[in-house]
Amino acid sequence: MISMLCACMANGQTKNDQDSILVLGNDYAEFIQQDGHTVHKLMHHVKLQHGSDTLYCDSAFFYTHINSVEAFGNVVIRQADGTEAFADYMRYTGNNKVVYMRALEGREVQLIDAQLNSLWSKEIAYNLSTKIGSYKNGGQLQNEATVLVSDRAQYNLNTKEARFTGNVAVDDPEYNVVSKDLGYNTDTKLVRFFGPSVVVNEESVLRTRSGTYDSQNKIAHFTSRSSLLNQAQYIEADTIDYNRITGFGIGRGNVISLDTTQKTVLFSGYVQYNEQTKVMWSYINPVMKKMNGKDSMFLRAETFYSAPLPDSIQILSAQDSLELTAEILQSAVANEDTDLADSLRSTEDSAALGVDLLPDSLHQALIVDSAGQWVPSKEYPLLSDSQHIVASKLNPDSTGDLVSIKSEMDQWVYADTLLKIKDTATKVTDTSSHKITIDDPDAYPEYEGNIQPHADTSGPRYFLAYHHVLMWSDSLQGKCDSLSYSEKDSLLTLFLNPVLWPKAGQMHGAVIIMKADTQSLREIIIPEDGIMINRSGPEIAGMFDQVQGNIIHGFLRNNELDSLIAEGSAASVYFVTDEDSAYVGGSEATADRIEILFEDQKINKIYYRRNVEQKMTPMKDVEPRSLRLNRFKWLEADRPKTLNEFLQGKVLPEVPEI
């Protein structure tokens, strides 16, 4: 009877007040006087209502004078929109509709919205009006299969926006995140980054400080200095966009791109990359740095392109015309299905490509094996630098005699000089015309649908650099319009007016081919219109040692010229010195073949082979400026003298350690 009376009195106290808490039921009640105010103690099956919100608990203290409640045991809050909260203890202030909930040891408070998104913690504060829940001492939010853990969090059950700070971790079946400050929307699954964060999935690792990751569409948009690391590539930039579905990524601003397997780094203002096809484009002042033993090589160009070598590559010989090479570089031969190696076997095509201009000796040296590859003929070995040369009867006075040379060259370096990628167009594009968006599944308009999805992305890669290419290293500088490099055979090929500057000289021709090993450059080949020039004497004298031929083949040791062969219609100009290094005359000579040995980057010995004609002019009668071969062009003014000059004063950023 007493409990019923108390319950009725409590109900009567608040029944007509819309802002007051109503007691809808309980088994037992007491009135307690506290600080001059009456406190209602409600026991067993307590049910309270405040507006449309209902509270259940085992017992409660109802402070009518401040319109607040303390609830104990099996506390449940239910809102009309389906939101629920579960706790062991609750303190509720009715005037501002703020609730504080706490759980017993070993248990957690749960705040759950109508979509079953759950906020868990030992302590949760929740505003029933704004529908914002928060914790400050560690907790988590569960959204379907995604769990977000942090030190502190705030979740808006209306907007579905959550904000997590302090040791944030996201565990999702398809990705994981660690962060200091992160936002998340349980409806859109959009992750927002407000502090240092790392996103990891099966294909890549992404790092950023600000931006978004759309986990439904798998699209990242990072607006601060960020990085993308996958199995073969590392990209760092001021901003990064990345689509995990297409594998397409774009980096903008102070881009650093690392090939993690080939020890190359590319600096640029813009890069786009596809981690599925492993294709990369780089624009806006790109500079490539490649470690070459202890000597780093730097390359500059307007555009860099890189891709893996597919199984369908076709081989072009070194005698292919310069015009065809330029067409390949500019994608005019896209979708062409011509086997150029086979075409070289036909008389008509060989004549068109200039093969018949080669001397008979070279036809003996170059043969096509059963696999269609150019290989050396054992009947005519070539001079090599460090491959156990054994020479006898090296008599400079007997220039008409053949020298007995044993060479252990593994293969003729003309094979595999240029690579043609079937059905792939590498078009020169103006970066200002790029309208690519990260969510575009066809985000490579340059390829016009010609990317081969079956390309072998695990094998070696090739690179193209085109328009205004410059090369710099301590031991060698170079210049050309376009350049290609293949990791398969370590061939670096320079096209369109290429020039090389070894330490003490210059080489140029229609095309220049360079072969490297893992430590250094080994060979230089000029297959057409080649000439090598070395300054002799002081600059004011205008004296230059020169040698030219249909083909020039140079060999290097420690990145310096060690020996050289000029083959076919060879000619030379050489200023002869005596034992005291005094000049005694100028030599002009022609032969089928000229061989040169260098010492300290200067000509030490020179040999002439077959059909030799030679003229020696005493030094007192020599007019140095008149001794010029017909291909002579001294291009020293174009040579980048220092790395700072090569970089045009730009300071390259430090490369991060991966």
C-alpha positions in Angstrom: 0.0 0.0 0.0 2.8 2.4 0.9 4.7 1.6 -2.3 1.7 2.2 -4.5 1.0 5.5 -2.7 4.6 6.6 -3.3 4.4 5.7 -6.9 1.1 7.6 -7.4 2.6 10.6 -5.6 5.7 10.5 -7.9 3.5 10.2 -11.0 1.2 13.0 -9.7 4.2 15.2 -9.2 5.4 15.2 -12.8 2.3 14.2 -14.8 1.3 17.5 -16.2 4.9 18.9 -16.7 6.0 18.1 -20.3 9.7 18.8 -19.4 9.7 16.6 -16.4 10.6 12.9 -16.0 7.6 10.6 -15.4 7.6 7.5 -13.3 5.6 4.9 -15.2 6.2 2.0 -12.8 8.1 0.4 -10.0 7.4 -2.3 -7.3 8.5 -0.2 -4.3 9.2 3.4 -3.5 10.5 5.5 -0.6 10.7 9.2 0.1 14.1 10.4 1.4 14.8 13.9 2.6 18.2 15.2 1.5 19.4 18.8 1.8 15.9 20.0 2.2 14.7 18.2 -0.9 12.7 15.0 -1.3 14.4 12.2 -3.2 12.3 9.3 -4.5 13.9 6.0 -4.1 12.4 3.6 -6.7 12.9 -0.2 -6.5 12.3 -3.2 -8.7 11.1 -3.0 -12.4 11.6 0.7 -12.5 10.3 2.4 -15.7 10.7 6.1 -16.4 9.7 8.3 -19.3 11.0 11.7 -20.5 9.2 12.8 -23.6 9.5 10.0 -26.1 12.5 8.4 -24.3 12.0 5.5 -21.9 14.4 4.3 -19.2 14.4 0.9 -17.5 16.5 -0.2 -14.5 16.5 -2.3 -11.3 16.5 0.7 -9.0 16.8 4.5 -9.2 17.0 7.7 -7.2 14.7 10.4 -8.7 15.7 13.9 -7.8 12.5 15.8 -8.7 13.8 19.3 -7.8 16.5 19.1 -10.5 14.6 16.7 -12.8 17.4 14.1 -12.8 17.8 10.4 -12.2 20.4 8.0 -10.9 19.7 4.4 -12.2 21.3 1.1 -11.1 21.4 -2.4 -12.5 20.3 -3.5 -15.9 19.9 0.0 -17.1 18.2 0.4 -20.6 17.4 3.5 -22.5 15.1 3.3 -25.5 14.3 6.1 -27.9 11.5 6.3 -30.4 13.8 6.1 -33.4 15.2 2.7 -32.3 18.3 3.9 -30.5 19.1 1.9 -27.4 21.7 2.1 -24.6 22.7 -0.6 -22.0 24.7 0.0 -18.8 25.1 -1.0 -15.2 24.9 2.6 -13.9 23.4 5.7 -15.4 23.1 9.4 -14.3 20.5 11.3 -16.3 19.9 15.1 -16.3 16.5 15.7 -17.7 16.8 19.4 -18.3 19.5 19.0 -20.9 18.8 15.3 -21.7 22.4 14.3 -21.1 23.1 10.8 -19.7 26.3 9.4 -18.3 26.6 5.6 -18.3 29.1 3.3 -16.7 29.6 -0.5 -16.6 30.8 -2.8 -13.9 34.2 -4.5 -14.0 34.5 -6.8 -16.9 31.5 -5.3 -18.7 31.0 -2.4 -21.2 28.3 0.1 -21.9 26.7 -0.2 -25.3 25.0 2.6 -27.3 23.4 1.2 -30.4 21.5 3.0 -33.2 18.6 1.8 -35.3 21.1 0.5 -37.9 22.8 -1.6 -35.2 26.0 0.5 -35.2 27.3 0.0 -31.6 29.5 2.3 -29.5 31.2 0.3 -26.7 33.2 1.6 -23.7 33.5 1.4 -19.9 32.0 4.9 -19.8 29.8 6.6 -22.3 28.2 10.1 -22.3 25.1 10.5 -24.5 22.9 13.5 -25.3 19.4 12.2 -26.1 18.5 15.5 -27.9 21.5 15.9 -30.2 22.0 12.1 -30.3 25.8 12.4 -29.8 27.5 9.7 -27.8 31.1 9.8 -26.7 33.8 8.1 -24.6 37.1 9.3 -23.2 38.8 6.3 -21.7 39.0 3.8 -24.5 36.3 2.1 -26.5 35.2 1.1 -30.0 32.6 1.5 -32.6 31.3 -1.5 -34.5 29.8 -1.0 -38.0 28.9 -4.3 -39.5 32.2 -6.1 -40.0 34.3 -2.9 -39.4 35.6 -2.2 -35.9 37.1 1.1 -34.9 39.1 1.4 -31.7 40.5 4.5 -30.0 41.2 6.3 -26.8 38.5 8.9 -27.3 35.5 9.0 -29.7 32.4 10.9 -30.5 29.5 9.4 -32.6 26.5 11.3 -34.0 23.7 8.9 -34.3 21.8 11.3 -36.6 24.5 12.1 -39.1 26.3 8.8 -38.6 29.6 10.7 -38.4 32.1 9.5 -35.8 35.4 11.1 -34.8 38.2 9.1 -33.1 41.4 10.4 -31.5 44.3 8.7 -29.7 45.7 5.3 -30.8 43.0 4.8 -33.5 42.8 1.5 -35.2 40.4 0.3 -37.9 39.9 -3.4 -38.5 38.0 -4.2 -41.7 38.1 -7.5 -43.7 39.6 -5.6 -46.6 41.8 -3.0 -45.0 43.3 -1.8 -41.7 44.1 1.7 -40.5 46.2 3.1 -37.6 45.8 6.8 -36.9 46.1 9.6 -34.4 42.9 11.3 -35.5 40.3 9.9 -37.8 36.6 10.4 -38.8 34.2 7.7 -40.1 30.7 7.6 -41.4 28.8 4.4 -40.7 26.4 4.9 -43.6 28.8 6.0 -46.4 31.8 4.1 -44.9 33.9 7.2 -45.7 37.1 7.5 -43.6 38.4 11.0 -43.0 42.0 11.6 -41.8 42.9 14.5 -39.5 46.3 13.3 -38.3 49.1 10.9 -39.2 47.5 7.7 -40.5 48.4 4.5 -42.3 46.0 2.4 -44.5 47.0 -1.1 -45.3 45.4 -3.6 -47.7 46.6 -6.7 -49.5 48.0 -4.6 -52.4 49.4 -1.5 -50.8 50.3 0.7 -47.8 49.1 4.3 -47.8 50.3 7.0 -45.4 48.8 10.5 -45.0 47.9 13.2 -42.6 44.7 14.5 -44.2 42.2 13.4 -46.8 39.6 10.7 -47.2 39.3 7.0 -48.0 36.0 5.8 -49.5 36.0 2.2 -48.2 32.9 1.3 -50.2 34.3 2.4 -53.6 37.9 1.9 -52.4 39.0 5.4 -53.4 41.5 7.4 -51.5 42.0 11.2 -51.8 44.9 12.5 -49.7 45.3 16.2 -49.5 48.6 16.5 -47.5 52.1 15.0 -48.0 51.3 11.3 -48.5 52.7 8.1 -49.8 51.6 4.9 -51.6 53.7 1.7 -51.3 53.0 -1.5 -53.2 55.0 -4.5 -54.1 57.0 -2.8 -56.9 56.6 1.0 -56.4 56.7 3.7 -53.8 55.1 7.1 -54.5 55.2 10.1 -52.3 53.6 13.4 -53.2 51.9 16.5 -51.8 48.6 15.0 -52.8 47.6 11.5 -53.8 44.5 10.0 -55.4 44.2 6.3 -55.6 41.5 3.8 -56.8 42.1 0.4 -55.4 39.6 -1.3 -57.8 41.3 0.0 -60.9 44.8 0.2 -59.3 45.2 3.7 -60.6 47.0 6.3 -58.6 47.9 10.0 -59.2 50.6 11.9 -57.2 50.9 15.7 -57.5 53.5 18.1 -56.2 57.1 17.3 -55.3 56.6 13.6 -56.3 59.2 11.0 -55.3 58.6 7.7 -57.1 60.8 4.7 -56.1 61.2 1.4 -58.0 61.7 -0.8 -55.0 63.3 -3.6 -57.0 65.5 -1.7 -59.5 67.0 1.0 -57.3 65.7 3.9 -59.4 64.0 7.0 -58.0 62.0 9.5 -60.0 61.4 13.1 -58.9 58.7 15.1 -60.7 55.7 17.4 -60.3 53.1 14.8 -61.4 53.0 11.0 -61.7 50.2 8.5 -62.5 50.6 4.8 -61.8 48.6 1.6 -62.1 49.5 -1.0 -59.6 47.7 -3.7 -61.6 49.5 -3.1 -64.9 52.5 -1.6 -63.3 52.4 1.2 -65.9 53.7 4.7 -64.8 53.7 8.1 -66.4 55.7 11.1 -65.0 55.5 14.8 -66.0 56.5 18.3 -64.9 60.3 18.5 -64.8 60.9 14.8 -64.1 64.4 13.7 -63.0 65.3 10.1 -62.7 68.2 8.8 -60.5 69.5 5.3 -61.0 72.3 3.8 -58.9 75.0 2.5 -61.1 77.5 0.9 -58.7 79.0 3.8 -56.7 78.2 6.2 -59.5 74.6 7.6 -59.7 73.2 8.4 -63.1 70.6 11.2 -63.5 68.2 11.7 -66.4 66.0 14.6 -67.2 63.2 14.8 -69.8 59.8 16.2 -70.4 58.1 12.8 -69.9 59.0 9.5 -68.4 57.1 6.3 -69.1 57.6 2.9 -67.5 56.0 -0.5 -67.8 56.7 -4.2 -67.4 57.9 -6.2 -70.4 54.9 -8.3 -71.6 55.5 -11.7 -73.1 54.4 -10.4 -76.5 57.4 -8.0 -77.0 59.1 -8.0 -80.4 62.8 -7.4 -81.0 64.3 -4.7 -83.2 67.9 -4.9 -84.4 70.4 -2.1 -84.0 70.2 -1.4 -87.8 66.5 -0.4 -87.7 66.1 3.1 -89.1 65.9 6.2 -86.9 62.5 7.1 -88.4 61.0 3.8 -87.3 62.5 4.3 -83.8 60.9 7.7 -83.5 57.5 6.3 -84.6 57.7 3.6 -81.9 58.5 6.2 -79.2 55.5 8.3 -80.3 53.1 5.4 -80.6 52.5 5.6 -84.4 53.1 1.9 -84.6 50.4 1.0 -82.0 48.4 -2.1 -83.0 50.9 -2.9 -85.7 51.6 -6.6 -85.9 54.9 -6.8 -87.8 57.8 -9.0 -86.8 60.7 -6.8 -87.5 63.2 -9.5 -86.7 61.8 -11.6 -89.5 61.5 -8.6 -91.8 65.3 -8.0 -91.6 65.8 -11.4 -93.3 64.2 -10.2 -96.5 66.3 -8.4 -99.1 63.8 -5.7 -99.7 63.3 -4.8 -96.0 67.0 -5.1 -95.2 67.8 -2.6 -98.0 65.1 -0.3 -96.7 66.6 -0.4 -93.3 70.2 0.1 -94.5 71.5 -3.3 -93.7 73.1 -3.7 -97.1 75.3 -0.7 -96.4 77.2 -2.7 -93.8 80.7 -4.0 -94.8 81.1 -7.8 -95.5 83.0 -8.2 -92.3 80.0 -7.1 -90.2 77.7 -9.4 -92.1 80.0 -12.2 -91.0 79.9 -11.0 -87.4 76.1 -10.7 -87.2 74.0 -13.8 -87.8 70.5 -14.7 -86.9 70.1 -17.9 -84.8 67.2 -20.4 -84.9 65.2 -18.3 -82.4 65.4 -15.2 -84.6 68.0 -13.4 -82.4 71.1 -11.6 -83.6 74.2 -13.4 -82.3 77.9 -13.1 -82.9 79.7 -15.2 -85.4 82.7 -17.1 -84.0 84.5 -16.4 -87.2 84.9 -12.8 -86.4 85.3 -12.0 -82.7 85.4 -8.4 -81.5 87.9 -6.6 -79.3 86.7 -6.4 -75.6 87.9 -4.6 -72.5 88.0 -6.9 -69.5 87.1 -10.3 -71.0 90.5 -11.9 -70.9 91.9 -10.4 -74.1 95.0 -12.2 -75.3 96.8 -10.3 -78.1 100.0 -11.2 -79.9 102.2 -9.4 -82.4 100.7 -6.0 -81.5 103.0 -4.2 -83.9 101.8 -0.6 -84.7 104.1 -0.4 -87.7 102.6 -3.5 -89.3 99.1 -2.0 -89.6 98.0 -4.3 -92.4 98.4 -7.5 -90.4 95.5 -9.1 -88.6 95.9 -9.3 -84.8 95.2 -12.6 -83.1 92.6 -11.9 -80.5 90.7 -14.2 -78.2 87.4 -12.8 -76.9 85.0 -14.4 -74.5 82.1 -12.1 -75.2 78.8 -13.8 -74.4 76.8 -12.2 -77.1 76.8 -9.5 -79.6 75.3 -6.4 -77.9 73.3 -5.4 -80.9 70.6 -7.9 -80.1 67.6 -6.6 -78.2 68.5 -2.9 -78.7 64.9 -1.6 -78.9 61.7 -3.0 -77.5 58.3 -2.7 -79.2 55.3 -3.3 -77.0 52.5 -4.8 -79.0 49.1 -3.0 -79.0 50.3 -0.3 -76.6 50.3 3.3 -77.6 52.7 5.6 -75.7 51.4 9.0 -76.9 53.0 12.3 -76.1 50.3 14.2 -74.1 50.1 17.8 -72.8 49.7 17.6 -69.1 47.4 20.6 -69.1 44.9 18.5 -71.1 44.6 15.8 -68.4 41.1 15.5 -67.1 41.5 12.2 -65.3 39.4 11.5 -62.2 40.4 8.8 -59.7 37.0 7.1 -59.9 37.2 6.7 -63.7 37.6 3.0 -64.6 39.0 4.1 -67.9 41.5 6.4 -66.4 44.2 5.9 -69.1 42.9 7.8 -72.2 46.5 7.7 -73.5 46.3 4.0 -74.1 42.9 4.1 -76.0 42.0 0.7 -74.5 45.2 -1.0 -75.6 46.6 -2.0 -72.2 47.1 -5.8 -72.2 45.7 -7.1 -68.9 47.6 -10.3 -69.2 51.0 -8.5 -69.3 53.6 -10.1 -67.0 53.9 -7.6 -64.2 56.5 -9.6 -62.2 59.2 -9.5 -64.8 61.7 -6.8 -65.9 60.5 -3.3 -66.9 61.4 -0.9 -69.6 61.5 2.9 -69.4 61.0 5.6 -72.0 62.1 9.2 -71.6 61.3 11.6 -74.3 61.8 15.2 -75.5 64.9 17.2 -74.4 66.6 14.3 -72.5 69.7 15.1 -70.5 72.0 12.6 -68.8 74.5 13.3 -66.1 76.9 11.2 -63.9 80.4 11.9 -62.6 81.9 9.9 -65.5 79.5 10.5 -68.4 77.1 13.0 -69.6 74.6 12.8 -72.5 71.9 14.5 -74.5 69.2 13.4 -77.0 65.6 13.8 -77.7 64.3 10.4 -76.6 65.7 7.5 -74.6 64.7 3.9 -73.8 66.0 1.5 -71.2 65.3 -2.2 -70.8 65.9 -4.1 -67.5 65.8 -7.3 -69.5 69.1 -6.7 -71.3 70.3 -3.5 -69.5 70.4 -1.6 -72.8 70.1 2.1 -72.7 69.3 3.6 -76.2 69.5 7.2 -77.2 67.6 8.5 -80.2 67.4 11.7 -82.3 70.7 13.6 -82.3 72.2 11.8 -79.4 75.5 13.0 -77.9 77.6 11.4 -75.2 80.5 13.1 -73.3 82.9 10.7 -71.6 85.3 12.5 -69.2 87.7 13.7 -72.0 85.7 13.4 -75.2 82.5 13.3 -77.2 80.6 10.6 -79.1 77.6 11.2 -81.4 75.6 9.5 -84.1 72.1 8.7 -85.4 71.5 6.3 -82.4 73.6 5.5 -79.4 73.3 2.2 -77.5 74.7 1.7 -74.0 75.0 -1.6 -72.2 75.3 -1.9 -68.5 75.8 -4.6 -65.9 74.8 -4.3 -62.2 77.7 -2.2 -61.3 78.6 0.1 -64.3 78.4 0.8 -68.0 80.2 -1.7 -70.1 79.8 -0.9 -73.7 78.7 1.9 -76.1 77.6 1.2 -79.6 76.8 3.8 -82.3 75.3 1.8 -85.2 75.0 4.6 -87.7 76.9 7.8 -88.5 79.1 7.5 -85.4 82.1 9.6 -84.5 84.3 9.8 -81.4 86.1 13.1 -80.7 88.8 13.8 -78.0 90.4 17.2 -77.4 94.1 17.0 -77.9 96.3 19.7 -76.4 95.1 23.0 -75.0 91.7 24.4 -75.9 93.2 27.3 -77.8 95.0 24.9 -80.1 91.8 23.6 -81.6 93.2 20.1 -82.0 90.9 17.0 -81.8 91.6 13.3 -82.2 88.8 11.8 -84.1 87.6 8.4 -85.3 84.4 7.6 -87.2 82.9 4.6 -89.0 79.7 3.0 -90.1 79.6 1.4 -86.6 81.5 2.4 -83.5 81.8 0.0 -80.6 83.4 1.3 -77.4 84.2 -0.7 -74.2 84.4 0.7 -70.7 86.2 -0.2 -67.5 85.1 1.5 -64.3 82.8 3.8 -66.4 85.7 5.0 -68.5 86.5 4.3 -72.1 89.1 1.4 -72.3 89.0 0.5 -76.0 87.1 1.3 -79.2 86.4 -0.2 -82.6 85.3 1.8 -85.7 83.9 -0.6 -88.3 83.2 0.0 -91.9 84.5 3.0 -93.9 86.5 3.9 -90.8 88.5 7.1 -90.7 90.6 8.9 -88.2 92.5 12.1 -87.4 95.2 11.6 -84.7 97.8 14.0 -83.4 100.9 11.9 -82.8 103.2 12.5 -79.8 106.7 11.2 -79.1 108.0 9.7 -75.8 108.2 13.2 -74.2 104.6 13.9 -75.1 105.6 16.4 -77.7 103.5 16.7 -80.8 105.3 15.4 -84.0 102.5 15.5 -86.5 99.0 15.0 -87.6 97.8 11.6 -88.9 94.9 11.2 -91.3 93.9 7.6 -92.1 91.1 5.4 -93.5 90.7 1.6 -93.1 88.0 -1.1 -92.9 88.5 -1.2 -89.2 90.3 1.0 -86.6 91.0 -0.2 -83.1 92.0 2.1 -80.3 93.3 1.5 -76.8 92.9 4.3 -74.2 94.9 5.2 -71.1 93.8 8.0 -68.7 91.0 8.8 -71.2 93.5 9.5 -73.9 94.4 7.5 -77.0 97.4 5.3 -76.1 97.6 3.0 -79.2 95.7 2.9 -82.5 95.6 0.0 -85.0 94.3 0.0 -88.6 93.0 -3.1 -90.3 92.7 -3.8 -94.0 92.6 -1.4 -96.9 94.7 1.1 -94.9 95.5 4.5 -96.3 97.4 6.9 -94.1 98.9 10.4 -94.4 101.2 12.0 -91.9 101.8 15.7 -91.9 104.7 17.2 -89.8 103.5 19.3 -86.9 105.1 22.5 -88.3 102.9 22.1 -91.4 99.7 21.2 -89.6 96.7 23.5 -89.6 94.7 21.9 -86.7 91.4 23.5 -87.7 91.6 22.0 -91.1 91.9 18.4 -89.8 88.2 17.6 -89.4 86.3 14.5 -90.4 83.1 15.1 -92.2 80.9 14.3 -89.2 82.8 16.5 -86.8 80.7 18.7 -84.5 82.1 19.9 -81.2 79.1 20.2 -78.9 80.8 21.0 -75.6 78.5 24.0 -75.0 75.5 21.6 -74.7 77.3 19.5 -72.1 76.0 19.8 -68.4 79.2 20.3 -66.6 78.0 19.8 -63.0 75.1 18.2 -61.2 73.9 21.6 -60.1 73.9 22.8 -63.8 72.1 19.6 -64.8 69.4 20.2 -62.2 69.2 23.9 -63.1 69.7 24.8 -59.5 66.9 22.6 -58.2 67.6 20.8 -55.0 66.3 17.2 -55.0 64.4 16.1 -51.9 65.9 13.4 -49.7 64.8 9.9 -50.6 63.0 8.1 -47.8 64.1 4.7 -46.6 61.5 2.1 -47.3 
